[in-house]
Amino acid sequence: MKYDDASWHYDGNYPKDLPSENAATAIGMFLAWCIYNNLLADDLKEDAEDDIEKVLQGKMTGAQFLIMDCDEKFIDFFYQN
């Protein structure tokens, strides 16, 4: 199941000069919270171990992680409850 996708937010009512990457900000904040609270699925933890560590160290934002490691999508495969 796909919970959110940055592409769903590209056509919002935003300033025209705003980069499309900014559509990943809100999802990225939630994803970072999942990382900080150890709520990612084991497969994603294994696949993106280095970038997860970068988020934890403040060297990568949740939005950057979403773009680079999750194809701009937050799906149930990534989340462990």
HTML snippet that shows the backbone in 3Dmol.js (N, CA, C, O; Angstrom):
<script src="https://3Dmol.org/build/3Dmol-min.js"></script>
<div id="view" style="width:600px;height:400px;position:relative"></div>
<script>
const pdb = `
ATOM      1  N   MET A   1       0.844  -1.169   0.000  1.00  0.00           N
ATOM      2  CA  MET A   1       0.000   0.000   0.000  1.00  0.00           C
ATOM      3  C   MET A   1       0.899   1.244   0.000  1.00  0.00           C
ATOM      4  O   MET A   1       1.886   1.312   0.732  1.00  0.00           O
ATOM      5  N   LYS A   2       0.541   2.208  -0.822  1.00  0.00           N
ATOM      6  CA  LYS A   2       1.291   3.463  -0.846  1.00  0.00           C
ATOM      7  C   LYS A   2       0.542   4.484   0.011  1.00  0.00           C
ATOM      8  O   LYS A   2      -0.623   4.790  -0.242  1.00  0.00           O
ATOM      9  N   TYR A   3       1.230   5.003   1.027  1.00  0.00           N
ATOM     10  CA  TYR A   3       0.632   5.998   1.914  1.00  0.00           C
ATOM     11  C   TYR A   3       0.771   7.413   1.364  1.00  0.00           C
ATOM     12  O   TYR A   3      -0.144   8.227   1.492  1.00  0.00           O
ATOM     13  N   ASP A   4       1.901   7.699   0.759  1.00  0.00           N
ATOM     14  CA  ASP A   4       2.132   9.039   0.211  1.00  0.00           C
ATOM     15  C   ASP A   4       3.208   8.961  -0.855  1.00  0.00           C
ATOM     16  O   ASP A   4       4.005   8.024  -0.895  1.00  0.00           O
ATOM     17  N   ASP A   5       3.213   9.967  -1.719  1.00  0.00           N
ATOM     18  CA  ASP A   5       4.140  10.002  -2.839  1.00  0.00           C
ATOM     19  C   ASP A   5       4.414  11.484  -3.120  1.00  0.00           C
ATOM     20  O   ASP A   5       3.479  12.269  -3.278  1.00  0.00           O
ATOM     21  N   ALA A   6       5.669  11.858  -3.180  1.00  0.00           N
ATOM     22  CA  ALA A   6       6.015  13.262  -3.421  1.00  0.00           C
ATOM     23  C   ALA A   6       5.379  13.770  -4.709  1.00  0.00           C
ATOM     24  O   ALA A   6       4.993  14.936  -4.790  1.00  0.00           O
ATOM     25  N   SER A   7       5.268  12.912  -5.710  1.00  0.00           N
ATOM     26  CA  SER A   7       4.693  13.353  -6.990  1.00  0.00           C
ATOM     27  C   SER A   7       3.237  13.783  -6.855  1.00  0.00           C
ATOM     28  O   SER A   7       2.739  14.548  -7.680  1.00  0.00           O
ATOM     29  N   TRP A   8       2.566  13.308  -5.844  1.00  0.00           N
ATOM     30  CA  TRP A   8       1.177  13.738  -5.619  1.00  0.00           C
ATOM     31  C   TRP A   8       1.103  15.223  -5.266  1.00  0.00           C
ATOM     32  O   TRP A   8       0.036  15.831  -5.364  1.00  0.00           O
ATOM     33  N   HIS A   9       2.217  15.803  -4.860  1.00  0.00           N
ATOM     34  CA  HIS A   9       2.230  17.183  -4.369  1.00  0.00           C
ATOM     35  C   HIS A   9       2.909  18.163  -5.316  1.00  0.00           C
ATOM     36  O   HIS A   9       3.036  19.342  -4.988  1.00  0.00           O
ATOM     37  N   TYR A  10       3.346  17.703  -6.477  1.00  0.00           N
ATOM     38  CA  TYR A  10       4.042  18.588  -7.420  1.00  0.00           C
ATOM     39  C   TYR A  10       3.165  19.727  -7.931  1.00  0.00           C
ATOM     40  O   TYR A  10       3.667  20.823  -8.180  1.00  0.00           O
ATOM     41  N   ASP A  11       1.896  19.491  -8.089  1.00  0.00           N
ATOM     42  CA  ASP A  11       1.015  20.492  -8.702  1.00  0.00           C
ATOM     43  C   ASP A  11       0.249  21.329  -7.695  1.00  0.00           C
ATOM     44  O   ASP A  11      -0.792  21.895  -8.032  1.00  0.00           O
ATOM     45  N   GLY A  12       0.732  21.418  -6.488  1.00  0.00           N
ATOM     46  CA  GLY A  12       0.051  22.200  -5.469  1.00  0.00           C
ATOM     47  C   GLY A  12       0.135  23.692  -5.757  1.00  0.00           C
ATOM     48  O   GLY A  12       0.792  24.123  -6.705  1.00  0.00           O
ATOM     49  N   ASN A  13      -0.518  24.443  -4.948  1.00  0.00           N
ATOM     50  CA  ASN A  13      -0.532  25.896  -5.082  1.00  0.00           C
ATOM     51  C   ASN A  13       0.695  26.476  -4.375  1.00  0.00           C
ATOM     52  O   ASN A  13       0.592  27.043  -3.288  1.00  0.00           O
ATOM     53  N   TYR A  14       1.861  26.322  -5.017  1.00  0.00           N
ATOM     54  CA  TYR A  14       3.134  26.739  -4.445  1.00  0.00           C
ATOM     55  C   TYR A  14       3.776  27.788  -5.341  1.00  0.00           C
ATOM     56  O   TYR A  14       3.413  27.901  -6.512  1.00  0.00           O
ATOM     57  N   PRO A  15       4.710  28.548  -4.822  1.00  0.00           N
ATOM     58  CA  PRO A  15       5.442  29.488  -5.682  1.00  0.00           C
ATOM     59  C   PRO A  15       6.077  28.750  -6.857  1.00  0.00           C
ATOM     60  O   PRO A  15       6.579  27.637  -6.700  1.00  0.00           O
ATOM     61  N   LYS A  16       6.052  29.363  -8.015  1.00  0.00           N
ATOM     62  CA  LYS A  16       6.538  28.718  -9.240  1.00  0.00           C
ATOM     63  C   LYS A  16       8.031  28.386  -9.195  1.00  0.00           C
ATOM     64  O   LYS A  16       8.473  27.449  -9.860  1.00  0.00           O
ATOM     65  N   ASP A  17       8.807  29.138  -8.423  1.00  0.00           N
ATOM     66  CA  ASP A  17      10.246  28.891  -8.377  1.00  0.00           C
ATOM     67  C   ASP A  17      10.638  27.854  -7.309  1.00  0.00           C
ATOM     68  O   ASP A  17      11.824  27.602  -7.101  1.00  0.00           O
ATOM     69  N   LEU A  18       9.665  27.266  -6.646  1.00  0.00           N
ATOM     70  CA  LEU A  18       9.933  26.262  -5.621  1.00  0.00           C
ATOM     71  C   LEU A  18      10.333  24.939  -6.282  1.00  0.00           C
ATOM     72  O   LEU A  18       9.596  24.438  -7.132  1.00  0.00           O
ATOM     73  N   PRO A  19      11.478  24.364  -5.912  1.00  0.00           N
ATOM     74  CA  PRO A  19      11.910  23.104  -6.528  1.00  0.00           C
ATOM     75  C   PRO A  19      10.927  21.968  -6.222  1.00  0.00           C
ATOM     76  O   PRO A  19      10.332  21.928  -5.146  1.00  0.00           O
ATOM     77  N   SER A  20      10.766  21.057  -7.169  1.00  0.00           N
ATOM     78  CA  SER A  20       9.833  19.938  -6.966  1.00  0.00           C
ATOM     79  C   SER A  20      10.265  19.057  -5.793  1.00  0.00           C
ATOM     80  O   SER A  20       9.434  18.369  -5.201  1.00  0.00           O
ATOM     81  N   GLU A  21      11.561  19.070  -5.452  1.00  0.00           N
ATOM     82  CA  GLU A  21      12.043  18.273  -4.320  1.00  0.00           C
ATOM     83  C   GLU A  21      11.368  18.674  -3.013  1.00  0.00           C
ATOM     84  O   GLU A  21      11.278  17.874  -2.082  1.00  0.00           O
ATOM     85  N   ASN A  22      10.898  19.907  -2.951  1.00  0.00           N
ATOM     86  CA  ASN A  22      10.245  20.360  -1.724  1.00  0.00           C
ATOM     87  C   ASN A  22       8.948  19.608  -1.451  1.00  0.00           C
ATOM     88  O   ASN A  22       8.443  19.629  -0.329  1.00  0.00           O
ATOM     89  N   ALA A  23       8.406  18.941  -2.472  1.00  0.00           N
ATOM     90  CA  ALA A  23       7.203  18.135  -2.271  1.00  0.00           C
ATOM     91  C   ALA A  23       7.471  16.964  -1.332  1.00  0.00           C
ATOM     92  O   ALA A  23       6.533  16.365  -0.807  1.00  0.00           O
ATOM     93  N   ALA A  24       8.720  16.639  -1.119  1.00  0.00           N
ATOM     94  CA  ALA A  24       9.088  15.519  -0.245  1.00  0.00           C
ATOM     95  C   ALA A  24       9.279  15.948   1.207  1.00  0.00           C
ATOM     96  O   ALA A  24       9.543  15.101   2.060  1.00  0.00           O
ATOM     97  N   THR A  25       9.155  17.223   1.507  1.00  0.00           N
ATOM     98  CA  THR A  25       9.465  17.720   2.852  1.00  0.00           C
ATOM     99  C   THR A  25       8.599  17.100   3.944  1.00  0.00           C
ATOM    100  O   THR A  25       9.129  16.569   4.920  1.00  0.00           O
ATOM    101  N   ALA A  26       7.285  17.159   3.796  1.00  0.00           N
ATOM    102  CA  ALA A  26       6.402  16.658   4.858  1.00  0.00           C
ATOM    103  C   ALA A  26       6.547  15.148   5.035  1.00  0.00           C
ATOM    104  O   ALA A  26       6.642  14.655   6.159  1.00  0.00           O
ATOM    105  N   ILE A  27       6.563  14.421   3.922  1.00  0.00           N
ATOM    106  CA  ILE A  27       6.738  12.972   4.005  1.00  0.00           C
ATOM    107  C   ILE A  27       8.101  12.656   4.624  1.00  0.00           C
ATOM    108  O   ILE A  27       8.227  11.744   5.441  1.00  0.00           O
ATOM    109  N   GLY A  28       9.100  13.408   4.230  1.00  0.00           N
ATOM    110  CA  GLY A  28      10.449  13.205   4.755  1.00  0.00           C
ATOM    111  C   GLY A  28      10.532  13.431   6.251  1.00  0.00           C
ATOM    112  O   GLY A  28      11.264  12.730   6.948  1.00  0.00           O
ATOM    113  N   MET A  29       9.787  14.405   6.748  1.00  0.00           N
ATOM    114  CA  MET A  29       9.774  14.649   8.196  1.00  0.00           C
ATOM    115  C   MET A  29       9.205  13.433   8.929  1.00  0.00           C
ATOM    116  O   MET A  29       9.735  13.015   9.958  1.00  0.00           O
ATOM    117  N   PHE A  30       8.132  12.876   8.393  1.00  0.00           N
ATOM    118  CA  PHE A  30       7.552  11.683   9.014  1.00  0.00           C
ATOM    119  C   PHE A  30       8.508  10.498   8.901  1.00  0.00           C
ATOM    120  O   PHE A  30       8.673   9.735   9.853  1.00  0.00           O
ATOM    121  N   LEU A  31       9.130  10.349   7.744  1.00  0.00           N
ATOM    122  CA  LEU A  31      10.078   9.261   7.542  1.00  0.00           C
ATOM    123  C   LEU A  31      11.265   9.388   8.492  1.00  0.00           C
ATOM    124  O   LEU A  31      11.723   8.388   9.045  1.00  0.00           O
ATOM    125  N   ALA A  32      11.768  10.602   8.686  1.00  0.00           N
ATOM    126  CA  ALA A  32      12.856  10.824   9.644  1.00  0.00           C
ATOM    127  C   ALA A  32      12.404  10.431  11.054  1.00  0.00           C
ATOM    128  O   ALA A  32      13.168   9.827  11.807  1.00  0.00           O
ATOM    129  N   TRP A  33      11.174  10.773  11.405  1.00  0.00           N
ATOM    130  CA  TRP A  33      10.635  10.390  12.716  1.00  0.00           C
ATOM    131  C   TRP A  33      10.629   8.871  12.843  1.00  0.00           C
ATOM    132  O   TRP A  33      10.975   8.334  13.896  1.00  0.00           O
ATOM    133  N   CYS A  34      10.235   8.170  11.767  1.00  0.00           N
ATOM    134  CA  CYS A  34      10.264   6.697  11.776  1.00  0.00           C
ATOM    135  C   CYS A  34      11.685   6.184  11.984  1.00  0.00           C
ATOM    136  O   CYS A  34      11.907   5.217  12.713  1.00  0.00           O
ATOM    137  N   ILE A  35      12.644   6.843  11.335  1.00  0.00           N
ATOM    138  CA  ILE A  35      14.043   6.442  11.495  1.00  0.00           C
ATOM    139  C   ILE A  35      14.490   6.659  12.938  1.00  0.00           C
ATOM    140  O   ILE A  35      15.082   5.765  13.542  1.00  0.00           O
ATOM    141  N   TYR A  36      14.212   7.830  13.491  1.00  0.00           N
ATOM    142  CA  TYR A  36      14.627   8.137  14.867  1.00  0.00           C
ATOM    143  C   TYR A  36      13.995   7.200  15.887  1.00  0.00           C
ATOM    144  O   TYR A  36      14.568   6.949  16.948  1.00  0.00           O
ATOM    145  N   ASN A  37      12.814   6.685  15.563  1.00  0.00           N
ATOM    146  CA  ASN A  37      12.093   5.811  16.493  1.00  0.00           C
ATOM    147  C   ASN A  37      12.179   4.336  16.120  1.00  0.00           C
ATOM    148  O   ASN A  37      11.416   3.511  16.622  1.00  0.00           O
ATOM    149  N   ASN A  38      13.124   4.012  15.228  1.00  0.00           N
ATOM    150  CA  ASN A  38      13.395   2.627  14.840  1.00  0.00           C
ATOM    151  C   ASN A  38      12.133   1.907  14.358  1.00  0.00           C
ATOM    152  O   ASN A  38      11.847   0.783  14.770  1.00  0.00           O
ATOM    153  N   LEU A  39      11.383   2.581  13.476  1.00  0.00           N
ATOM    154  CA  LEU A  39      10.134   2.022  12.978  1.00  0.00           C
ATOM    155  C   LEU A  39      10.203   1.610  11.509  1.00  0.00           C
ATOM    156  O   LEU A  39       9.168   1.348  10.895  1.00  0.00           O
ATOM    157  N   LEU A  40      11.386   1.550  10.948  1.00  0.00           N
ATOM    158  CA  LEU A  40      11.515   1.124   9.558  1.00  0.00           C
ATOM    159  C   LEU A  40      11.509  -0.395   9.475  1.00  0.00           C
ATOM    160  O   LEU A  40      11.943  -1.080  10.402  1.00  0.00           O
ATOM    161  N   ALA A  41      11.019  -0.907   8.369  1.00  0.00           N
ATOM    162  CA  ALA A  41      11.032  -2.343   8.125  1.00  0.00           C
ATOM    163  C   ALA A  41      12.476  -2.826   8.026  1.00  0.00           C
ATOM    164  O   ALA A  41      13.360  -2.090   7.586  1.00  0.00           O
ATOM    165  N   ASP A  42      12.697  -4.042   8.429  1.00  0.00           N
ATOM    166  CA  ASP A  42      14.047  -4.608   8.438  1.00  0.00           C
ATOM    167  C   ASP A  42      14.708  -4.576   7.061  1.00  0.00           C
ATOM    168  O   ASP A  42      15.906  -4.309   6.962  1.00  0.00           O
ATOM    169  N   ASP A  43      13.951  -4.842   6.002  1.00  0.00           N
ATOM    170  CA  ASP A  43      14.527  -4.828   4.657  1.00  0.00           C
ATOM    171  C   ASP A  43      15.062  -3.455   4.282  1.00  0.00           C
ATOM    172  O   ASP A  43      16.134  -3.345   3.687  1.00  0.00           O
ATOM    173  N   LEU A  44      14.316  -2.403   4.629  1.00  0.00           N
ATOM    174  CA  LEU A  44      14.789  -1.047   4.324  1.00  0.00           C
ATOM    175  C   LEU A  44      15.999  -0.700   5.185  1.00  0.00           C
ATOM    176  O   LEU A  44      16.935  -0.056   4.711  1.00  0.00           O
ATOM    177  N   LYS A  45      15.983  -1.121   6.436  1.00  0.00           N
ATOM    178  CA  LYS A  45      17.142  -0.890   7.304  1.00  0.00           C
ATOM    179  C   LYS A  45      18.398  -1.504   6.698  1.00  0.00           C
ATOM    180  O   LYS A  45      19.477  -0.912   6.734  1.00  0.00           O
ATOM    181  N   GLU A  46      18.239  -2.689   6.147  1.00  0.00           N
ATOM    182  CA  GLU A  46      19.375  -3.385   5.554  1.00  0.00           C
ATOM    183  C   GLU A  46      19.815  -2.723   4.242  1.00  0.00           C
ATOM    184  O   GLU A  46      21.009  -2.553   3.997  1.00  0.00           O
ATOM    185  N   ASP A  47      18.858  -2.359   3.418  1.00  0.00           N
ATOM    186  CA  ASP A  47      19.166  -1.779   2.104  1.00  0.00           C
ATOM    187  C   ASP A  47      19.743  -0.373   2.184  1.00  0.00           C
ATOM    188  O   ASP A  47      20.528   0.028   1.326  1.00  0.00           O
ATOM    189  N   ALA A  48      19.358   0.370   3.205  1.00  0.00           N
ATOM    190  CA  ALA A  48      19.745   1.782   3.271  1.00  0.00           C
ATOM    191  C   ALA A  48      20.492   2.120   4.559  1.00  0.00           C
ATOM    192  O   ALA A  48      20.387   3.235   5.071  1.00  0.00           O
ATOM    193  N   GLU A  49      21.223   1.181   5.064  1.00  0.00           N
ATOM    194  CA  GLU A  49      21.903   1.329   6.356  1.00  0.00           C
ATOM    195  C   GLU A  49      22.748   2.597   6.435  1.00  0.00           C
ATOM    196  O   GLU A  49      22.669   3.328   7.423  1.00  0.00           O
ATOM    197  N   ASP A  50      23.549   2.866   5.420  1.00  0.00           N
ATOM    198  CA  ASP A  50      24.432   4.041   5.450  1.00  0.00           C
ATOM    199  C   ASP A  50      23.641   5.345   5.475  1.00  0.00           C
ATOM    200  O   ASP A  50      23.980   6.263   6.221  1.00  0.00           O
ATOM    201  N   ASP A  51      22.584   5.429   4.659  1.00  0.00           N
ATOM    202  CA  ASP A  51      21.802   6.665   4.625  1.00  0.00           C
ATOM    203  C   ASP A  51      20.954   6.838   5.880  1.00  0.00           C
ATOM    204  O   ASP A  51      20.708   7.967   6.304  1.00  0.00           O
ATOM    205  N   ILE A  52      20.510   5.749   6.475  1.00  0.00           N
ATOM    206  CA  ILE A  52      19.797   5.842   7.756  1.00  0.00           C
ATOM    207  C   ILE A  52      20.727   6.448   8.802  1.00  0.00           C
ATOM    208  O   ILE A  52      20.318   7.305   9.585  1.00  0.00           O
ATOM    209  N   GLU A  53      21.955   6.004   8.808  1.00  0.00           N
ATOM    210  CA  GLU A  53      22.938   6.559   9.747  1.00  0.00           C
ATOM    211  C   GLU A  53      23.155   8.048   9.479  1.00  0.00           C
ATOM    212  O   GLU A  53      23.303   8.831  10.417  1.00  0.00           O
ATOM    213  N   LYS A  54      23.174   8.439   8.209  1.00  0.00           N
ATOM    214  CA  LYS A  54      23.328   9.859   7.873  1.00  0.00           C
ATOM    215  C   LYS A  54      22.160  10.681   8.411  1.00  0.00           C
ATOM    216  O   LYS A  54      22.364  11.793   8.900  1.00  0.00           O
ATOM    217  N   VAL A  55      20.947  10.152   8.328  1.00  0.00           N
ATOM    218  CA  VAL A  55      19.790  10.860   8.882  1.00  0.00           C
ATOM    219  C   VAL A  55      19.951  10.994  10.389  1.00  0.00           C
ATOM    220  O   VAL A  55      19.733  12.069  10.949  1.00  0.00           O
ATOM    221  N   LEU A  56      20.330   9.917  11.036  1.00  0.00           N
ATOM    222  CA  LEU A  56      20.503   9.940  12.494  1.00  0.00           C
ATOM    223  C   LEU A  56      21.587  10.933  12.926  1.00  0.00           C
ATOM    224  O   LEU A  56      21.504  11.520  14.005  1.00  0.00           O
ATOM    225  N   GLN A  57      22.593  11.113  12.086  1.00  0.00           N
ATOM    226  CA  GLN A  57      23.685  12.042  12.398  1.00  0.00           C
ATOM    227  C   GLN A  57      23.392  13.469  11.936  1.00  0.00           C
ATOM    228  O   GLN A  57      24.204  14.364  12.168  1.00  0.00           O
ATOM    229  N   GLY A  58      22.258  13.696  11.294  1.00  0.00           N
ATOM    230  CA  GLY A  58      21.917  15.027  10.806  1.00  0.00           C
ATOM    231  C   GLY A  58      22.649  15.410   9.525  1.00  0.00           C
ATOM    232  O   GLY A  58      22.707  16.589   9.174  1.00  0.00           O
ATOM    233  N   LYS A  59      23.208  14.428   8.825  1.00  0.00           N
ATOM    234  CA  LYS A  59      23.934  14.691   7.581  1.00  0.00           C
ATOM    235  C   LYS A  59      23.039  14.540   6.357  1.00  0.00           C
ATOM    236  O   LYS A  59      23.456  14.869   5.246  1.00  0.00           O
ATOM    237  N   MET A  60      21.821  14.050   6.541  1.00  0.00           N
ATOM    238  CA  MET A  60      20.853  13.882   5.465  1.00  0.00           C
ATOM    239  C   MET A  60      19.470  14.154   6.044  1.00  0.00           C
ATOM    240  O   MET A  60      19.176  13.751   7.169  1.00  0.00           O
ATOM    241  N   THR A  61      18.635  14.824   5.291  1.00  0.00           N
ATOM    242  CA  THR A  61      17.273  15.067   5.763  1.00  0.00           C
ATOM    243  C   THR A  61      16.382  13.876   5.421  1.00  0.00           C
ATOM    244  O   THR A  61      16.730  13.029   4.598  1.00  0.00           O
ATOM    245  N   GLY A  62      15.244  13.838   6.065  1.00  0.00           N
ATOM    246  CA  GLY A  62      14.274  12.802   5.732  1.00  0.00           C
ATOM    247  C   GLY A  62      13.813  12.921   4.293  1.00  0.00           C
ATOM    248  O   GLY A  62      13.579  11.909   3.633  1.00  0.00           O
ATOM    249  N   ALA A  63      13.678  14.143   3.795  1.00  0.00           N
ATOM    250  CA  ALA A  63      13.270  14.348   2.398  1.00  0.00           C
ATOM    251  C   ALA A  63      14.331  13.800   1.448  1.00  0.00           C
ATOM    252  O   ALA A  63      14.000  13.157   0.452  1.00  0.00           O
ATOM    253  N   GLN A  64      15.581  14.046   1.746  1.00  0.00           N
ATOM    254  CA  GLN A  64      16.658  13.510   0.908  1.00  0.00           C
ATOM    255  C   GLN A  64      16.640  11.979   0.939  1.00  0.00           C
ATOM    256  O   GLN A  64      16.835  11.330  -0.089  1.00  0.00           O
ATOM    257  N   PHE A  65      16.408  11.417   2.105  1.00  0.00           N
ATOM    258  CA  PHE A  65      16.317   9.966   2.232  1.00  0.00           C
ATOM    259  C   PHE A  65      15.157   9.431   1.395  1.00  0.00           C
ATOM    260  O   PHE A  65      15.298   8.425   0.700  1.00  0.00           O
ATOM    261  N   LEU A  66      14.021  10.102   1.463  1.00  0.00           N
ATOM    262  CA  LEU A  66      12.854   9.690   0.697  1.00  0.00           C
ATOM    263  C   LEU A  66      13.162   9.691  -0.797  1.00  0.00           C
ATOM    264  O   LEU A  66      12.795   8.758  -1.511  1.00  0.00           O
ATOM    265  N   ILE A  67      13.827  10.726  -1.262  1.00  0.00           N
ATOM    266  CA  ILE A  67      14.154  10.841  -2.681  1.00  0.00           C
ATOM    267  C   ILE A  67      15.193   9.812  -3.096  1.00  0.00           C
ATOM    268  O   ILE A  67      15.031   9.140  -4.114  1.00  0.00           O
ATOM    269  N   MET A  68      16.241   9.687  -2.327  1.00  0.00           N
ATOM    270  CA  MET A  68      17.371   8.839  -2.725  1.00  0.00           C
ATOM    271  C   MET A  68      17.138   7.346  -2.484  1.00  0.00           C
ATOM    272  O   MET A  68      17.609   6.511  -3.257  1.00  0.00           O
ATOM    273  N   ASP A  69      16.425   7.014  -1.430  1.00  0.00           N
ATOM    274  CA  ASP A  69      16.317   5.614  -1.033  1.00  0.00           C
ATOM    275  C   ASP A  69      14.918   5.016  -1.187  1.00  0.00           C
ATOM    276  O   ASP A  69      14.752   3.798  -1.123  1.00  0.00           O
ATOM    277  N   CYS A  70      13.923   5.865  -1.387  1.00  0.00           N
ATOM    278  CA  CYS A  70      12.544   5.371  -1.406  1.00  0.00           C
ATOM    279  C   CYS A  70      11.785   5.742  -2.674  1.00  0.00           C
ATOM    280  O   CYS A  70      10.563   5.597  -2.728  1.00  0.00           O
ATOM    281  N   ASP A  71      12.488   6.215  -3.684  1.00  0.00           N
ATOM    282  CA  ASP A  71      11.855   6.584  -4.950  1.00  0.00           C
ATOM    283  C   ASP A  71      10.713   7.581  -4.743  1.00  0.00           C
ATOM    284  O   ASP A  71       9.708   7.542  -5.454  1.00  0.00           O
ATOM    285  N   GLU A  72      10.879   8.469  -3.765  1.00  0.00           N
ATOM    286  CA  GLU A  72       9.919   9.529  -3.439  1.00  0.00           C
ATOM    287  C   GLU A  72       8.586   9.007  -2.918  1.00  0.00           C
ATOM    288  O   GLU A  72       7.605   9.750  -2.884  1.00  0.00           O
ATOM    289  N   LYS A  73       8.534   7.739  -2.511  1.00  0.00           N
ATOM    290  CA  LYS A  73       7.272   7.139  -2.068  1.00  0.00           C
ATOM    291  C   LYS A  73       7.403   6.593  -0.651  1.00  0.00           C
ATOM    292  O   LYS A  73       8.447   6.065  -0.268  1.00  0.00           O
ATOM    293  N   PHE A  74       6.335   6.731   0.113  1.00  0.00           N
ATOM    294  CA  PHE A  74       6.263   6.097   1.424  1.00  0.00           C
ATOM    295  C   PHE A  74       5.232   4.985   1.312  1.00  0.00           C
ATOM    296  O   PHE A  74       4.032   5.236   1.202  1.00  0.00           O
ATOM    297  N   ILE A  75       5.727   3.744   1.343  1.00  0.00           N
ATOM    298  CA  ILE A  75       4.841   2.596   1.182  1.00  0.00           C
ATOM    299  C   ILE A  75       4.926   1.698   2.417  1.00  0.00           C
ATOM    300  O   ILE A  75       5.842   1.821   3.230  1.00  0.00           O
ATOM    301  N   ASP A  76       3.959   0.801   2.538  1.00  0.00           N
ATOM    302  CA  ASP A  76       3.908  -0.051   3.725  1.00  0.00           C
ATOM    303  C   ASP A  76       5.127  -0.951   3.873  1.00  0.00           C
ATOM    304  O   ASP A  76       5.438  -1.389   4.981  1.00  0.00           O
ATOM    305  N   PHE A  77       5.814  -1.231   2.787  1.00  0.00           N
ATOM    306  CA  PHE A  77       7.039  -2.023   2.846  1.00  0.00           C
ATOM    307  C   PHE A  77       8.101  -1.378   3.726  1.00  0.00           C
ATOM    308  O   PHE A  77       8.930  -2.073   4.311  1.00  0.00           O
ATOM    309  N   PHE A  78       8.079  -0.048   3.821  1.00  0.00           N
ATOM    310  CA  PHE A  78       9.120   0.692   4.553  1.00  0.00           C
ATOM    311  C   PHE A  78       8.839   0.797   6.053  1.00  0.00           C
ATOM    312  O   PHE A  78       9.751   1.051   6.839  1.00  0.00           O
ATOM    313  N   TYR A  79       7.613   0.609   6.438  1.00  0.00           N
ATOM    314  CA  TYR A  79       7.193   0.912   7.795  1.00  0.00           C
ATOM    315  C   TYR A  79       6.904  -0.363   8.578  1.00  0.00           C
ATOM    316  O   TYR A  79       6.266  -1.287   8.074  1.00  0.00           O
ATOM    317  N   GLN A  80       7.374  -0.394   9.788  1.00  0.00           N
ATOM    318  CA  GLN A  80       7.139  -1.538  10.676  1.00  0.00           C
ATOM    319  C   GLN A  80       6.400  -1.009  11.889  1.00  0.00           C
ATOM    320  O   GLN A  80       6.894  -0.112  12.573  1.00  0.00           O
ATOM    321  N   ASN A  81       5.237  -1.544  12.163  1.00  0.00           N
ATOM    322  CA  ASN A  81       4.503  -1.069  13.354  1.00  0.00           C
ATOM    323  C   ASN A  81       4.472  -2.107  14.429  1.00  0.00           C
ATOM    324  O   ASN A  81       3.899  -1.876  15.494  1.00  0.00           O
TER     325      ASN A  81
END
`;
const viewer = $3Dmol.createViewer("view");
viewer.addModel(pdb, "pdb");
viewer.setStyle({}, {cartoon: {color: "spectrum"}});
viewer.zoomTo();
viewer.render();
</script>
